[in-house]
Amino acid sequence: MGVLNVTPDSFSDGGCYHDHHAAIDHARAMLDQGVDIVDIGGESTRPGADPVSKETELGRVMPVIESLRGQTDACISVDTSTPEVIEQAAAAGCDLINDVRSLTQGDALSVASSTMLPVCLMHMQGDPKTMQDYPSYGNLIDEVCAYFSERIAACERAGISRERLILDPGFGFGKTSEHNLTLINRLKQLDCFGLPILVGLSRKSTISKIVGNYESLMAGSIAGALLAVANGATIVRVHDVRETVAALKIAASIQRERLI
């Protein structure tokens, strides 16, 4: 999954693809580099971010989704928690709903159910504005699993079958660096749900704290992606598509003892 933030303030690429033409060019470049899913978001959910209006979010993402849908059959994901954005993105041909708030905003559950699209549910402690102030857990894995159990049940009650669900443990969303490292190391414990796992740790602060400089963020992010996949991740959400695809192909070729 390739990241396409059409925002002025996202944590890594904010402002880079705010222009419509730049966004489309970047999406097409990621597709050429081997990405499977283009994830388009119009609201920054970085630590400390303020929410945006639905009108602002729609104005950012809909022209990109509509243009890209007219140019490719590849999977398009909308990174949103807003019911109106979910509804309009689905009508425009979006293939996946990626919601950091797990369909808890307004009537997002019923709207998502009506689209018949798959949904990625993410664990987040708190909200983007305050989530990194004092993240704390009694038992991290147990609490993440309990949250997913509750949200899966809520989805099923709303008519969203388990077969439509993907889980994201939410690296950096109400987590310390130590929490993030634990999640990667114990990712297999989420296998109990029998659902695909999405991991998004590309260029996040935990990586920068370990490698110590911006120039090494790509290498650190790729290492994290490789370990996440080795530990059971089905989808990795990344900024550096070409390099991550190459690394994953090498790892798969070695494991299978044949060229991929």
N, C-alpha and C positions, 0 to 999 in steps of 0.2 A: 504494500500500500504506500503510494507516494503522497507526501504532504503538499497541499496547495492552499495556503492561507491567503485569502483576498482581503486582508486586513492591514491597517497601518501600524499595528502594535503587537503582533504575535511575537513570542519570545525569541525566535531565531530568524525567521524570514519576514517579519512584519514590515510592510511597505515595499517589499521587493516585487510583489505581484498584485498590488492594489489596482494597477492599471489593467483594464480588460484585455488588451492585446498582449501584455506581458504575461498575464495569467494563462491565456490560451496557448501561447508559445511554450510556456514552461510545462503545461500539461502534455502537449504533444511531444516535447523533448523527453519527458519521463516515460511516455509510452514507447518511444523509439529505444529507450534504454532498458526496456524489459519490465516495466511496472505492470502489475495485474489490476490494481485498483487505484483510481485517482480520487483522493479524499479532499473535498472542497469545503472550506469553512469560512464563514463571514463574521465570526465573533471570537475575539481572543479570549482564551481561558487560561492564560499564563497566570502565575501567582500574582495577586494584587489587581487583576484586571477588573474593570467596571463592566457591567452588562451593557448591551446596546439595544436599541429599539428594534422591533420586528421589521419596521420599514427599512431601517439601515441595513439589517442583515439580508433581507430580501433583495435590496438594491445591489448588494455586493455579490451574492452567490447566484441569483437566478440567471443573469445574462451569461455567466460563465458556463453554468450547467446546460443552458439551452444551446449555446454555440458549440460546446464540446459534444453534446449528444448528436448534433447534426453532422459531426465530423468523424465519429468513431462508435463502434459497437462495444468498446471496452467497458468494464465495470466502473460506474461512477458512484461514489459515496458522498453523502452530504453530512458534514460534521456540524450538527445542530441539536439544540434542545427545544426549539421553538415550534409549536404545533403548526402555525401557518407556513413556516419554512418547510417542514416535513411534508405537508400536504401539497404545496406548490412544486417542490422538488420532485416528488413522486409523479405528479401529473406531467412534468417535463421530461420524464424518462430516467430518473435516478434509479439506481439498483440496490442501494444499501443505505440504511439510516445508522449513523454513528453518533451516539448521544452520550456525552460525558456525565449527564445527569440522569441517565437510565430511565427516561420517559416519566419523570416526576413533575414536569412543568405543565400546569394547566391540564388541558385534555389531550396531552401528547400520547397517552396510552391508547385512547380510542382512535385518534387520528392515525397513529402508526398501525394499529390493527386493521383499519380500513384500507390501507395501502397494499397490504399483503406482501410487503417487502421484508427482507431479513433485517434484524436490528442488532447492533452491538451495544451491550449494556456495560457501562464502566463503573467501577467503584471509586468514589471520591468521599473523603471525610471533609465535611464543611462545604464551602463554595469557593470559587476562584479568588474572590476578594480577600478571604481570610484563611484559606485552607493550609497555608504554610506557616501560620503564626505559631501554633503549638501542637503539631500533630502528635497524638498519643494513642496507644493501644494496650489493652491488657494482653491479648494474644492476636497478633496481626493476622495470621492465616485464618484462624477461627472466625474473626470478625469479618474479614473479606468474604469468606464462604457463607456466613450467616446473611450478609447483605445480598449476595447473589441468590441465595435460596428464596429470600423475600421478594426480590424483583422478578425472578423467574415465575414464582407463583402468581404475582400480580399480572404479569404478561399473559399467562395461561388463562387467568380469569377474564381478561379482556379479549380473549380470542386469538392471541399470538401464540402459536404452537412452539414447543421447544425446538423443533427443527428449523425455526427461523431465527434462533438466537446465537449470538457470539458473545463471549465474555472478555472484558479487558480489566485486569487488576488495577489499572490506574497509576502507573509509575509517575511519581511527582505530584500527584493530586492528593494532598493531605498526607504526605509521607516524608519522613526524613530520608537522608541518603542511606542509612542503615536499613530502614524499612524497604527501600527500593532494591537493595542488594539481596535481602532475604526473599523478596518476591521472586526475583529471577532464579535464585538458587533452589527455591521450593515450588516452582511453577507446576511441577507434576502433581502437587496436592490438589490442584484445581481440576484434575482429570476426573474427580468424583462426580462432576456434573455431566460428563460425556458430551461436552460441547466444544466447538472450536475456540481457541484462545488467541486474542489479538494482543500484541505487546508494542507499546510505543515508548521507547526510551531514547530515540534519536536526538542527539545534541542537548540532552537535558542536563541540569546543573550537577547531578550526581556524577555524570561522565566528566564534566569540566573540573570538578573538584579532585577527581582521581588523576586525570592526565595533566592538569595544571596550566594548559594554554589552549587558545582557540584553534591553533593550527593542528592539534591532535584530536579534535572533537570527532572528525570523521572516522579515524582509526578506532577510537574508543567506542563510537556508536556501532561500528561494524562488529567489533568483538562482542559487544552486548547482544547484538542481533543473532550472531552465531550461537551464543550460549542459550539465548531464549529459545531458538528453534531446536537446539539439542535437548532442551528440557521440556519440549512439548508445544511451543507456540506454533500455531497454524498460519498466522499472519503477522508480519512485522511492519510497523508504520514508520517510514524513514524519509529523510530529506535527501540523502545521497544514494539515488537509485542505482546508477550504473555500477558503482563500487560495491554496494551491498548485494546486488544480483550476482556479480562476479564471485564474491566471497561465498555466497550460498551455493553456487554451482560447483565450486571447488570442493566444498565440504560434502555435498551430496555425491559427487563423483568418487571421492575417497571412501565414503561409507559404503557405496554400492560397488566399488571396485570396477567401475566402467565410466566412460565419458558421458556426461549429461548434455 
